[in-house]
């Protein structure tokens, strides 16, 4: 495991720990369903932006689906 891998692992751990802390704080003021909807929306937008950046589509080409 190289330095880059360790840095990515540390970043991921930081994101996950921050997520749990922020959810604990947010649940006191925002309904849980609203939090879930917001997180799913952010994730969908980021996924679509990443796919667009890579020049890919969400649906595979027809020949890949028929196999």
C-alpha positions as CSV (number, residue, x, y, z in Angstrom):
1,X,0.0,0.0,0.0
2,X,1.6,3.2,-1.2
3,X,1.4,6.7,0.2
4,X,-1.4,7.7,-2.2
5,X,-3.5,4.7,-1.1
6,X,-3.0,5.7,2.6
7,X,-3.9,9.3,1.8
8,X,-7.1,8.2,0.0
9,X,-8.0,5.9,2.9
10,X,-7.5,8.7,5.5
11,X,-9.6,11.0,3.3
12,X,-12.4,8.4,3.1
13,X,-12.3,7.8,6.9
14,X,-12.5,11.6,7.5
15,X,-15.5,11.9,5.1
16,X,-17.3,9.0,6.8
17,X,-16.7,10.3,10.3
18,X,-17.8,13.8,9.4
19,X,-21.0,12.3,7.8
20,X,-22.0,10.6,11.0
21,X,-21.3,13.7,13.1
22,X,-23.2,16.0,10.8
23,X,-26.2,13.6,10.6
24,X,-26.4,13.5,14.4
25,X,-26.5,17.3,14.4
26,X,-28.9,17.6,11.5
27,X,-31.5,15.2,12.8
28,X,-32.3,17.5,15.6
29,X,-33.4,20.3,13.2
30,X,-34.2,18.6,9.8
31,X,-36.6,15.7,9.3
32,X,-34.7,12.4,8.4
33,X,-36.6,12.0,5.1
34,X,-35.3,15.5,4.0
35,X,-31.8,14.6,4.9
36,X,-32.0,11.3,2.9
37,X,-33.5,13.2,-0.1
38,X,-30.7,15.8,0.0
39,X,-27.9,13.2,0.3
40,X,-29.4,11.2,-2.6
41,X,-29.7,14.3,-4.8
42,X,-26.1,15.4,-4.1
43,X,-24.9,11.8,-4.9
44,X,-26.9,11.6,-8.1
45,X,-25.6,15.0,-9.3
46,X,-22.0,14.1,-8.5
47,X,-22.4,10.7,-10.2
48,X,-23.8,12.3,-13.4
49,X,-21.1,15.0,-13.4
50,X,-18.4,12.3,-13.1
51,X,-19.9,10.2,-15.9
52,X,-20.1,13.3,-18.1
53,X,-16.5,14.2,-17.3
54,X,-15.4,10.7,-18.3
55,X,-17.6,10.7,-21.5
56,X,-19.7,7.8,-20.4
57,X,-23.4,7.3,-20.2
58,X,-25.6,5.7,-17.5
59,X,-27.1,3.2,-19.9
60,X,-24.6,0.8,-21.6
61,X,-24.6,0.4,-25.4
62,X,-27.3,-2.0,-26.8
63,X,-24.8,-4.8,-27.7
64,X,-23.6,-4.9,-24.0
65,X,-27.2,-5.1,-22.7
66,X,-28.2,-8.1,-25.0
67,X,-25.4,-10.3,-23.8
